[in-house]
């Protein structure tokens, strides 16, 4: 297994947030993590799975043939 383990700071940088957000995800057990002694690491695949699982797809609406009423 060659999955890279990221620090909380690296995970936050990848998510574009502060370190508080990944720490909250860990505390709430919303993301898988690894404890190495007292250090916490997040597997790159777990972070990718979290991002994929929380990605919202846009709604495609059918365009009406008629414009809006005035």
Secondary structure, DSSP 4 states (H G I P E B T S, - for coil): --PPEEPHHHHHHHHTS-HHHHHHHHHTT-S--EEETTEEEEEHHHHHHHHHHTPPPPP-PPPPSS----
